[in-house]
Amino acid sequence: MDIQLTNAGKRFRFDWIFKDLNYQFHTGPAYALQGPNGSGKSTLMKVLSGHLSLSKGQIAFTENDRKIDGDAVYQKISFAAPYIELIEEFTLEEALRFHSRLKPLLPEYSPEGLYELLELPRTRLKEIRYFSSGMKQRVKLALAICSDTPVLLLDEPSTNLDANAIRWFKTLLERHSGERLVVIASNDPADLETCRESISMLEL
């Protein structure tokens, strides 16, 4: 899967977040997207995910040299970020089953297997709204990483995670990042250990 940005720009009202951006992301080495707060990392991630449209320029998604229509892009992309909300009225079991119907999991996982993977005991029937911020982040990461998609986007993945959860996340990412297009937006070096390509928002 490739994502091509051509003369891409995004603005809010009169302020350009980024402008005249030309870049192509390829399946293979993971990309580290870096830059100070306010530099546009999260905005670019939302554009790559299809959550935001460009103000100018073009974005093209291709798989095996075949262009993916805009309406089908969401099926190809998994995206986890602290600002993406879970459905808080769902129990954890309901959330896992709902997600697996919306976006298939990797072949080795089922909702039951994902529950075991999360290592959150006695939470199966607990509503998401009663989870701590770290527990919610763990669920978001598991749903994104374990979905069967060629593109994986992670924005500030270690947010709200304790040391044990960070180790859990790194192990999970290493296990399931091969043969995918992976972009991680963060300024935390620990988040970017698996990345081979580095992109600075200040240099784009």
C-alpha positions as CSV (number, residue, x, y, z in Angstrom):
1,M,0.0,0.0,0.0
2,D,1.3,3.5,-0.9
3,I,0.1,6.9,0.0
4,Q,1.1,9.8,-2.3
5,L,0.7,13.4,-1.3
6,T,1.0,16.0,-4.2
7,N,1.2,19.7,-3.5
8,A,-0.9,18.9,-0.4
9,G,-2.0,21.6,2.1
10,K,-4.3,21.9,5.0
11,R,-5.5,25.1,6.7
12,F,-7.9,26.0,9.3
13,R,-9.5,29.4,8.6
14,F,-6.5,31.5,7.5
15,D,-3.7,29.5,9.1
16,W,-1.9,26.9,7.0
17,I,-0.9,23.9,9.0
18,F,1.2,22.6,6.1
19,K,1.4,23.6,2.5
20,D,2.8,22.3,-0.8
21,L,3.7,19.0,0.7
22,N,5.0,16.3,-1.7
23,Y,5.8,12.9,-0.2
24,Q,5.2,9.2,-0.8
25,F,4.8,6.6,2.0
26,H,5.6,3.0,1.0
27,T,5.0,-0.3,2.7
28,G,8.1,-1.5,4.4
29,P,10.2,0.5,6.9
30,A,8.1,2.2,9.6
31,Y,8.0,6.0,9.4
32,A,8.6,8.3,12.4
33,L,6.7,11.6,12.1
34,Q,8.3,14.2,14.3
35,G,8.0,17.9,15.1
36,P,7.2,20.2,18.0
37,N,3.7,20.6,19.4
38,G,1.6,22.6,16.9
39,S,3.7,21.6,13.9
40,G,0.9,19.7,12.3
41,K,1.8,16.0,13.1
42,S,-1.7,15.1,14.2
43,T,-3.3,17.1,11.3
44,L,-1.2,15.2,8.8
45,M,-2.1,11.9,10.5
46,K,-5.8,12.7,10.2
47,V,-5.3,13.5,6.5
48,L,-3.5,10.2,5.9
49,S,-6.3,8.3,7.7
50,G,-9.0,10.0,5.7
51,H,-10.5,11.7,8.7
52,L,-9.7,15.1,7.3
53,S,-9.7,16.3,3.7
54,L,-7.0,18.5,2.2
55,S,-7.5,22.2,1.6
56,K,-5.4,22.0,-1.6
57,G,-3.5,19.4,-3.5
58,Q,-4.2,15.7,-3.8
59,I,-3.8,12.5,-1.8
60,A,-3.8,9.1,-3.6
61,F,-4.0,5.6,-2.0
62,T,-2.8,2.7,-4.1
63,E,-2.5,-1.0,-3.4
64,N,-0.7,-3.3,-5.9
65,D,-0.6,-0.3,-8.3
66,R,-4.4,-0.1,-8.1
67,K,-6.0,3.2,-6.9
68,I,-8.3,2.8,-3.9
69,D,-11.5,4.8,-4.0
70,G,-12.0,7.3,-1.2
71,D,-15.1,5.5,0.2
72,A,-13.0,2.3,0.5
73,V,-10.0,3.8,2.2
74,Y,-11.3,3.3,5.7
75,Q,-11.2,-0.5,5.2
76,K,-7.5,-0.4,4.5
77,I,-6.4,1.8,7.4
78,S,-6.2,1.3,11.2
79,F,-5.7,4.5,13.3
80,A,-5.1,4.9,17.0
81,A,-4.7,8.2,18.8
82,P,-5.6,9.6,22.2
83,Y,-8.2,11.9,20.7
84,I,-10.1,9.0,19.0
85,E,-12.9,8.0,21.3
86,L,-14.2,4.5,22.0
87,I,-17.9,3.9,22.4
88,E,-18.0,4.3,26.2
89,E,-21.5,2.7,26.7
90,F,-20.1,-0.6,25.4
91,T,-18.7,-3.2,27.6
92,L,-15.2,-4.4,26.6
93,E,-16.7,-7.6,25.2
94,E,-19.2,-5.6,23.1
95,A,-16.5,-3.2,21.9
96,L,-14.3,-6.1,20.7
97,R,-17.1,-7.8,18.9
98,F,-18.5,-4.6,17.4
99,H,-15.0,-3.7,16.0
100,S,-14.4,-7.2,14.6
101,R,-17.6,-6.9,12.6
102,L,-16.7,-3.4,11.4
103,K,-13.1,-4.2,10.5
104,P,-11.8,-7.8,10.4
105,L,-9.1,-8.9,12.8
106,L,-5.8,-10.5,11.7
107,P,-6.3,-14.2,11.1
108,E,-4.8,-15.3,14.4
109,Y,-7.2,-13.3,16.5
110,S,-10.8,-13.5,17.5
111,P,-12.6,-11.1,19.9
112,E,-12.0,-13.8,22.6
113,G,-8.3,-13.9,21.7
114,L,-8.1,-10.2,21.7
115,Y,-9.5,-10.0,25.2
116,E,-6.8,-12.4,26.4
117,L,-4.2,-10.3,24.6
118,L,-5.2,-7.1,26.4
119,E,-4.3,-8.6,29.8
120,L,-7.0,-6.6,31.5
121,P,-8.5,-9.1,34.0
122,R,-12.1,-8.8,35.2
123,T,-13.0,-6.2,32.6
124,R,-14.9,-8.3,30.0
125,L,-18.4,-7.0,31.2
126,K,-17.2,-3.6,32.4
127,E,-18.3,-0.6,30.4
128,I,-15.5,1.4,28.7
129,R,-16.5,4.6,30.4
130,Y,-15.3,3.1,33.7
131,F,-11.8,2.3,32.3
132,S,-8.8,4.4,33.2
133,S,-7.1,6.5,30.5
134,G,-4.3,3.9,30.3
135,M,-6.7,1.0,29.9
136,K,-8.6,2.8,27.1
137,Q,-5.3,3.5,25.3
138,R,-4.4,-0.1,25.5
139,V,-7.7,-1.1,23.9
140,K,-7.3,1.5,21.1
141,L,-3.8,0.2,20.3
142,A,-4.9,-3.5,20.3
143,L,-7.8,-2.8,18.0
144,A,-5.6,-0.8,15.6
145,I,-2.6,-3.1,15.5
146,C,-4.6,-6.4,15.4
147,S,-7.0,-5.3,12.6
148,D,-6.3,-6.9,9.2
149,T,-5.3,-3.7,7.4
150,P,-2.3,-2.8,5.2
151,V,-1.9,0.6,6.8
152,L,-1.3,1.3,10.5
153,L,-1.2,4.9,11.8
154,L,-0.3,5.6,15.5
155,D,-0.4,9.0,17.0
156,E,1.4,9.4,20.3
157,P,0.9,5.7,21.1
158,S,2.5,5.7,24.6
159,T,0.2,8.4,25.9
160,N,-1.3,7.4,29.3
161,L,0.6,4.1,29.3
162,D,2.7,2.9,32.3
163,A,6.0,1.1,31.9
164,N,4.5,-2.4,31.7
165,A,1.9,-1.2,29.1
166,I,4.6,0.4,27.0
167,R,6.5,-2.9,26.9
168,W,3.3,-4.7,26.0
169,F,2.7,-2.2,23.2
170,K,6.2,-2.5,21.8
171,T,6.0,-6.3,21.7
172,L,2.6,-6.2,20.0
173,L,3.8,-3.6,17.4
174,E,7.0,-5.6,16.6
175,R,4.9,-8.7,16.1
176,H,2.4,-7.1,13.7
177,S,4.2,-4.3,11.8
178,G,5.8,-6.4,9.0
179,E,4.5,-6.0,5.5
180,R,2.4,-3.0,6.5
181,L,2.7,0.8,5.9
182,V,3.3,2.0,9.5
183,V,3.5,5.7,10.4
184,I,4.1,6.7,14.1
185,A,3.7,10.4,15.1
186,S,5.6,11.1,18.3
187,N,8.5,13.0,19.9
188,D,9.1,10.2,22.4
189,P,12.1,8.2,21.2
190,A,10.7,5.1,22.9
191,D,7.7,5.2,20.5
192,L,10.0,5.3,17.5
193,E,12.5,2.6,18.1
194,T,11.1,0.4,15.3
195,C,11.1,3.2,12.7
196,R,13.8,3.3,10.0
197,E,12.6,6.5,8.2
198,S,12.3,9.8,10.0
199,I,10.3,12.7,8.8
200,S,10.3,16.2,10.4
201,M,7.3,18.4,10.0
202,L,9.6,21.4,10.0
203,E,11.4,20.1,6.9
204,L,8.4,19.1,4.8
